Amino acid sequence: MITISGLSARIAGRLLLDNASVSLPSGTKAGLVGRNGAGKSTLFRIITGDLAAEAGSVSLPKNARIGQVAQEAPGTDDPLIEIVLAADKERAALLQEAETATDPHRIAEIQTRLADIGAHAAEARAASILAGLGFDHEAQQRPAKSFSGGWRMRVALAAVLFSEPDLLLLDEPTNYLDLEGTLWLEDYVRRYPHTVLIISHDRDLLNTAVNAIVHLDQKKLTFYRGGYDQFERQKAEADELQMKAKAKNEAARKHLQSFIDRFKAKATKARQAQSRVKALERMGTVAAVIEDHVQGFTFPEPEKQPASPIIAVSGGAVGYAPGNPILKRMNLRIDNDDRIALLGSNGNGKSTFAKFISGKLSAESGEVKTAPGLKIGFFAQHQLDDLVPTQSAVEHVRRLMVDAPEAKVRARVAQMGLATEKMDTPAKDLSGGEKARLLMGLAAFDAPNLLILDEPTNHLDIDSRRALIEALNDYQGAVILISHDRHLIEATVDRLWLVKDGTVASFDGDLEEYRTLIVGGPKPKEDKARPVLTDDGLSKADQRKANADRRASLAPLKKKINDVESLTAKLEKQIQVLDGELADPQLYEKSPAKAAQKAKERSDAADRLAAAEEHWLELSSEYEEGMAG
């Protein structure tokens, strides 16, 4: 068991934990959740002893081993398999001693201990972990320094998993994993034989892999049994009860205070008034439920949506070196209302495909047809480095709005979800989530018809991911999504495409079937498959198709709405111009007839605007009802 008692801690003078306590029974798989900056990583540093607490204690069983992913990924000449095997220090020390030991009794002890810890099966176990994280047999024999930083972080993760500590601490482990690696890790953590505490904003991971949630909020730790969905329900119920208790407490205090105010000056009632004062002191107050506001995302609507298909590829091939395509034999089309998620392990070509569709890479062969006037917005995590470190969000946006007044520039930054107090902060001092919001806003600045998002959630907390889901579902253009967040995929896309074996093809199953394939289970047969059903009684694959069909059927209605919006914008501009002309006193002196004509035009435009707005409300209501099914 791990027991945290009365823990208080400060970072740079800021109190993050205040007399916080929680206990985790042995074998618990717990998700540590809370807003970015709440102090989750600080708590990990206290548990490992890297940071001293201001007060309180952390208690662990005697000789318990704590493991966490190394801060620096290995970059040596050692093969990956050797790096992982070396993480079991006891096994490595025993094997080294076995080579030089001469005492028969000690040799026997060494061999017995090696057998007890399964040392002879260690290589197979290490290879299995590396394979689960995306390294095939050939890759496992290559030196660590031949891999990029992200892949080396996977090696560091493999090493700590192989060492199998009594308390496993994982801080956002999926940030450097693809969907396939995330699915494998979910299954591994769920079956892990010891205690796990994992910081994550991946909702599916927190529903699938853990059996408890530790919530860090308002500097306190609260334990909840179950996954994240259960935690949310329990938290909502507790908040509702607390709000009711606060209202009841305030009513009772108000009643007592009223009695005190009325009778404290009367001698006949002084004793009763004094007793009410004491009762009021004993009653105390009930704390209010504090709700943190989450900034939303807003993706501007395309001004004009081109006809489908917006992109059509026939026999397409693309790569980085002539004659050596990464992807080939591509025959596909993207329609103006498509919501597509790309599946496939890292290295199979998902990002290459995204660059190809965005126009950053040209086709090596085949035919690519693009709709006239098509605008594409592209976001990828590596582009965070493209932000100018010394420039603020306002300065980044002002470069795209040179002639716009300051108020409009700041309004546009606000639409990206950046708080007012962060608008003038240099990019280098923004958090990862704030940088991601800025970069996403810049990618969608010109109201694209197609939005391509490559791992958009790495620095977003759960509530910000929910806001992103809402924004994508409100966005009227097409979307191509690459993400390891299964919840984001299931909540926003209609189609799944698999990037594998050098090509891109439709995947007709749902994510649960894909998960079964990844973690090694048998592929369900068509006649025996039992797909997960939605609330409408449909499989997720059928639901995605139904959503796409619904959007297609409502496309004419959406076009009418867009036409009415364009009309209202023109009328508003016309009225604004007429108001300016009618405000000139000389108009009435020089040409009364012209002034009367302008006034009539203004009245007619106002009537047309009122009718257009009423029509817009009717059409929008009809559209929302249609989308709701």
Secondary structure, 3 states (H helix, E strand, C coil): CEEEEEEEEEECCEEEEEEEEEEECCCCEEEEECCCCCCHHHHHHHHHCCCCCCEEEEECCCCCCEEECCCCCCCCCCEHHHHHHCCCHHHHHHHHHHHHCCCHHHHHHHHHHHHHCCHHHHHHHHHHHHHHCCCCHHHHCCEHHHCCHHHHHHHHHHHHHHHCCCEEEEECHHHHCCHHHHHHHHHHHHHCCCEEEEECCCHHHHHHCCCEEEEEECCEEEEEECCHHHHHHHHHHHHHHHHHHHHHHHHHHHHHHHHHHHHCCCHHHHHHHHHHHHHHHHHCCCCCCCCCCCCCCCCCCCCCCCCCCCEEEEEEEEEEECCEEEEEEEEEEECCCCEEEEECCCCCCHHHHHHHHHCCCCCCEEEEEECCCCCEEEEEHHHHHHCCCCCEHHHHHHCCCCCCCHHHHHHHHHHCCCCHHHCCCEHHHCCHHHHHHHHHHHHCCCCCCEEEEECCCCCCCHHHHHHHHHHHHHCCCEEEEECCCHHHHHHHCCEEEEEECCEEEECCCCHHHHHHHHCCCCCCCCCCCCCCECCCCCEHHHHHHHHHHHHHHCHHHHHHHHHHHHHHHHHHHHHHHHHHHHCCHHHHHHCHHHHHHHHHHHHHHHHHHHHHHHHHHHHHHHHHHHHCC
